[in-house]
Structure formats: structure tokens, C-alpha cells
């Protein structure tokens, strides 16, 4: 089966098999995890048996399929999608926005950002705005379009000239994006962003492919320097636990933490000057 084929040309069985292969599970592995017989699972994948709605959801949970893609599985099996993708600005999301803003404030005076699944910046705290004011030219950044965390790290008009350890940082980021492209988060927009970043000047050729041996450490060291100011951070990415809305499941919160006392002091000075 062509892993890039449009969903409407795939069907439920091949799509389920695609997810099972992506998770590196055998039919026996998935059958044991889901508590079904290997024979029945084989029949479902080959189209000899029609899964119930409950079976579709059971297999999707066993495969840890993202909510957006669970809707695709349901549709391919002939059922209506059940997971919504509510705009973050919708009235129903008021308490979510309140919670996100609280998380961002708690990270002060250090940067924190809320990102969507394509690494677009949805919200930032004042600490992030202060760092951007030091290192970024507002006019040049505006020409890049809506703010995107990946683009700001890779583009020569973004943070790139001021990241001391840019190659190590960017190598980790590009692998995150490669993993997004082959996971449930990946879509055409993800692949376009990946192609764009790889086309920037002086991006190493070996970054063009997914490196399964690349580090998957839960944090990323990053160091900025400009005009005598040096900021050393490590960053973490977190997500909301057990959401039942596609938008919420795909949110990421990137938090920057000071890696030394000098960065703590410099952050306090930047806050005092603001």
C-alpha cells in the first residue's frame, strides 16, 4: 500500500494496517493489546470483516492514534466522526485560554509559547516577547508571515544568527519535524514546512532524512548571544493530558528554563527594563 495515498483511495483495512505498521506492531501484537483475535483482526485488515464503531475506537486506542486520525478511521469504516476541532478562540474554550494564560504567566520571567501542531505560535508570555525584542528585527520577522517557531529558529532573519549552538539545536528540531511528518501530526502543511527549512542556506544535507538514532531527550539546550548579552536555556515541550478535542490534543507548550545563574540575572534585568 502507498503510505502517501489519499485516504479516499485507501479504505479502512489498509488504513488500519498503515497505522499498525507505523507503530511497528505485528497483527499478533495489536490483537493482544486490543484483546481481539488475530483472525478477526486479519479479516478486518483484508476487508473480509466489517468492524463495528466500538471496534474502530478500540483499535485506534490500542494504536494510540491521534484524535484527528481517529475521525479518519471512523469515516473509512462508514461511521460519523465524533471528535471536534474547536477553535481556541471559541467561547467554549474560554476556560482553556484562561488555563493557558495562567501557565504562561507562571513561567515568567522566562519565555513560554503555545504552539499548534504545525509549530505556529498561538500565544506567548511577556518573557518571550522580551527575548524577541532583544534578538529579532520586527520588520524582518513580519516579512516571514505568521510567527512559526521552527521558521524563526531556522530562517537567517530570525534567531539563527544569534544561536551559539545553532547546528546542534537545529539538528534536534529538524528531527522533531521529521517525526511529526511520519506520525499522526503530519500532513501536507507539515511536509511543506519541512521542505522549506531544509532549503534554507547551509542546512546540512544529512538532515534531509529521519534519523531514528537521533536523541529524543526530553529537553533541548539552546544558547542566545548578542551585543554582550548571553542567555542559556533548556526548553521542554508539554501537552495537555487526555483531551477530547482535536485542537487541545495538538497544542504544545514550549517552556524555557534558565541553564545558569547568569541567565537568571539577565532575565531579571530584562524584566526591570521593560
Secondary structure, 3 states (H helix, E strand, C coil): CCCCCCHHHCCHHHHHHHHHHHCCCCHHHHHHHHCCCHHHHHHHHHCCCCCCHHHHHHHHHHCCCCHHHHHHHHHHCCCCCCCECCCCCCHHHHHHHHHHHHHHHHCCCCCEEEECCCCEEEEECHHHHHHHHHHCCHHHHHCCCCCEHHHHHHCCCCCHHHECCHHHHHHHHHHHHHHHHHCCCCCHHHHHHHHHHHCCCCCCHHHHCCCCCCCCCCEEEEEEEECCEEEEEEEEEECCCCCCEHHHHHCEEEEEEECCHHHHHHHHHHHHHC
